[in-house]
Amino acid sequence: MRILKVIHGYPMRYNAGSEVYSQTVCHGLVKNHHVEVFSRTENSFSPNYAIVTDQDVDCPDIVLHLINMPRAKDGYRHQGVDDKFEKVLKKVMPDIVHIGHLNHLSTSIPLVAQKNNIPVVYTLHDYWIMCPRGQFMQMFPENTDDPRQLWAACDGQENEKCALRCYARYFSGLKGDRQADVEYWKNWVDRRMRHIKEVCDAVDLFIAPAKYLYKRYRDAFGISENKMVYLDYGFDLSRLSNRVRIQGEPFTFGYIGTHIPAKGIHHLLEAFGKLSGSPILKIWGRSRGQDTDTLKNLATNLPGDAGRRVQWIAEYKNQRIVPDVFNHVDAIVVPSVWVENSPLVIHEAIQARVPVITANIGGMSEYIHHEQNGLLFEHRSPEKMALQMQRLIDNPDWAIQLGKRGYLQSSDGNIPDIQSHVHHIEQLYKQVLNGKN
């Protein structure tokens, strides 16, 4: 088959979960198929929508078509992207388009594929289709003076609520303009959501990597079960083997991910400051300027010498996650304040037989079962997170036993391997193509 993968970022330019997964799938597919990628770059010194061609540095057979998007992050539908995508589509002539994310690209890409009679498969990585901000978190909660309400959880999409809680950052700031601003953004969100419904109609099959996400899209957004399947992510297990914990170090917690509020690193630092003993906290990730500086300042001001036991480490190459990360930690903490659905880091840690501490909600608790292969804490509670972290400090042998149990959804404790995952993806492609014939 000829496959055109669409994703809003591609490693190593962008290295978060959906991007890493997309690259892994492309590496698996290219062994038997022709694979090209439509993604983005951000070059402020080049015009919007300029296209550059590149190659996957780890697999040169995969051609990358990168559209320049340095000044269009807050829009959703871009005619310039649609036009360039259609040119790539006609050049590649794919049998199928497989979308991973359309943020920073254009929501109408599926409509372009439909117009050209190319079927579309869409892997859901978050809530961006049914939440304009993607994570059901409010930028402007009702009580803005309460630090605990920062990035408050949202229980569902409503046009006016979206305007007030997320798009108020675009308001003029004048009290007399407030209602006009609310009406403008309420209308903007309404148009976006009506358009998204049309886009969903142009998708032939949605793939949900967590049962929680599947049910949420089905029940809260109305995607029919006839065009949606559950399929967990697949992984290159060769990258996740032979983990050997380096001896002679204090009990060490690890965090892997971006330095943004949604990931809850500030809660992790608060929890770490409550621990007794002398554990280490290692935080991996690319610096995000002032956000990272603020987090480092929070660490510096932790009680006692806790701040000196926080180590900040640059992002690692995905292929070296075991020697560079898992060999140096006794447990991984996933402290996200948004309701994650199927975090890659949880799967990777499970496969390396490293126990995970995470929240008792969403896909996080779907793959980590309390006191079986990790520990769960009350979502958004640094105090409860600290209690679970302390249990492993006090009983490091138990941490080892928890880690050994691995992936509870399989008989051997192993997460899905990329070979079997790609086989499932191929079968879904064939199912969609047969349905079009």
C-alpha positions, -999 to 999 in steps of 0.1 A, spaced: 0 0 0 9 36 -4 3 54 29 3 91 38 6 97 75 -5 131 88 8 143 122 12 178 137 48 171 146 75 145 138 106 136 158 131 150 165 116 184 158 87 174 180 91 146 205 59 142 225 38 110 227 16 112 196 47 122 175 69 94 188 41 68 183 35 81 148 72 77 139 72 42 154 42 31 133 58 46 102 90 26 109 69 -5 112 48 1 81 76 11 58 90 -25 59 62 -36 37 46 -4 23 55 30 8 51 56 36 53 93 34 45 119 61 27 153 60 37 173 91 47 208 102 78 229 109 80 264 124 104 287 106 96 324 115 119 336 87 99 318 60 64 324 47 34 306 61 25 274 42 59 270 25 67 233 20 101 217 26 110 181 19 131 161 43 137 125 54 133 106 87 168 107 101 164 72 115 147 58 83 156 77 51 130 57 31 103 78 48 99 112 31 86 141 51 66 169 36 68 197 62 45 228 59 56 260 77 32 270 105 50 296 127 21 321 128 -11 301 127 -11 281 160 -45 293 172 -65 288 141 -80 255 131 -88 256 93 -63 269 69 -69 270 32 -31 273 26 -26 240 44 -54 224 25 -41 235 -9 -5 222 -1 -19 190 13 -39 184 -18 -7 189 -39 11 164 -17 -18 140 -20 -18 141 -58 20 136 -58 21 107 -34 -12 91 -46 -18 72 -14 -42 43 -10 -51 56 25 -45 87 47 -38 80 83 -42 110 106 -26 113 141 -34 149 149 -45 180 130 -37 207 155 -13 233 140 -23 219 106 -59 222 93 -91 204 104 -103 202 69 -76 178 57 -100 148 59 -124 168 36 -96 172 11 -89 135 12 -126 127 8 -128 150 -22 -100 130 -38 -117 97 -29 -89 87 -5 -102 69 27 -92 83 61 -82 65 93 -78 88 124 -60 78 156 -74 97 186 -46 108 209 -65 133 231 -98 153 232 -89 179 205 -117 169 182 -144 175 209 -125 202 229 -110 232 210 -81 232 235 -76 195 234 -74 185 271 -106 196 288 -88 220 311 -99 256 317 -74 284 313 -96 309 332 -116 290 360 -144 308 378 -122 315 409 -89 328 394 -76 338 428 -74 302 441 -41 285 430 -58 251 434 -82 261 406 -55 269 381 -61 248 350 -94 235 364 -109 204 349 -137 209 324 -166 184 324 -177 190 287 -177 213 258 -202 242 257 -197 272 234 -202 300 260 -181 281 286 -153 278 260 -154 315 253 -153 324 290 -129 298 303 -104 294 275 -107 322 249 -109 351 274 -72 355 268 -82 372 236 -107 396 252 -99 433 251 -97 435 289 -123 464 290 -154 456 311 -176 474 285 -163 451 258 -168 418 277 -202 408 264 -192 416 228 -160 395 233 -180 366 247 -204 366 218 -176 368 193 -157 338 207 -189 319 214 -197 322 177 -162 312 168 -163 280 189 -198 272 176 -185 274 140 -155 253 149 -176 226 165 -201 224 136 -172 222 112 -156 194 132 -188 173 130 -185 176 92 -149 166 94 -158 135 115 -183 125 88 -154 124 63 -133 100 85 -139 63 77 -125 49 109 -114 62 143 -89 43 164 -89 48 202 -58 37 221 -77 35 254 -112 21 263 -117 52 283 -112 74 253 -133 52 231 -162 55 256 -158 92 260 -159 99 222 -189 75 219 -209 88 248 -200 125 249 -195 132 213 -216 107 195 -191 89 173 -208 57 162 -193 24 173 -196 13 137 -167 37 128 -146 34 159 -123 6 173 -102 2 204 -65 -6 197 -37 0 222 -5 15 210 23 -7 197 60 -4 206 94 -14 195 102 -38 223 138 -41 213 143 -5 226 128 -15 260 147 -46 269 177 -53 291 169 -27 318 195 -30 346 191 -6 375 224 10 384 234 0 419 245 22 448 221 51 442 194 65 465 158 56 456 151 76 425 118 88 409 117 98 373 95 121 353 95 120 314 76 146 294 71 183 285 74 211 310 38 224 308 11 228 334 -11 200 320 16 175 329 14 184 366 52 188 372 44 215 398 23 190 417 51 164 415 76 189 429 52 198 457 47 161 465 85 155 464 90 182 490 68 163 514 88 131 513 111 118 542 144 102 536 168 113 508 152 102 475 162 117 441 139 131 415 151 132 379 132 152 354 138 146 317 126 170 290 133 198 266 135 232 282 105 254 276 120 287 286 102 306 314 80 276 322 111 255 329 127 283 348 96 287 370 96 249 378 133 251 387 126 280 410 98 259 426 123 231 432 148 255 447 123 266 473 113 232 484 116 224 522 150 213 535 175 200 510 148 186 486 155 211 459 192 199 458 179 164 451 160 174 420 180 169 388 171 184 355 182 164 325 179 172 288 156 151 266 169 117 255 168 100 222 138 75 220 160 46 211 181 51 243 153 53 268 165 22 287 202 31 292 196 68 296 164 68 317 151 35 331 185 23 343 187 54 365 152 52 382 133 30 406 99 43 397 83 66 371 57 92 382 30 104 358 14 134 376 -7 148 348 -35 171 358 -54 166 325 -70 132 321 -46 114 299 -58 84 279 -29 61 270 4 77 280 34 62 261 56 66 291 34 44 312 36 16 286 74 21 282 80 19 320 57 -12 323 77 -29 296 110 -21 313 95 -34 345 97 -1 362 67 6 386 45 36 378 28 60 402 -1 79 385 -36 93 389 -67 71 395 -85 83 364 -88 79 327 -64 58 307 -38 62 334 -57 39 357 -67 17 328 -31 6 324 -19 9 360 -38 -11 386 -33 0 422 -8 -22 441 -5 -46 412 19 -30 387 21 4 403 3 28 426 -26 52 421 -33 85 438 -63 108 439 -62 129 408 -48 164 412 -38 158 448 0 164 456 -7 152 491 -20 118 480 7 115 454 33 120 482 18 93 503 21 67 474 57 79 466 66 75 503 54 39 503 80 29 477 108 48 495 99 28 526 97 -5 508 120 -5 477 118 -43 474 80 -39 469 87 -14 441 107 -41 423 79 -66 427 53 -42 414 75 -35 383 80 -72 375 42 -77 369 44 -55 337 14 -51 314 -16 -67 331 -36 -70 298 -13 -97 285 -4 -131 298 34 -125 297 34 -90 310 46 -75 277 30 -45 261 19 -48 224 48 -51 201 50 -29 170 50 -59 146 16 -72 158 3 -36 161 13 -28 125 -4 -61 115 -36 -49 132 -33 -15 115 -29 -32 81 -60 -52 87 -79 -20 96 -66 -3 64 -79 -33 43 -112 -32 61 -116 5 52 -104 0 16 -128 -30 12 -156 -9 25 -149 18 -1 -150 -8 -30 
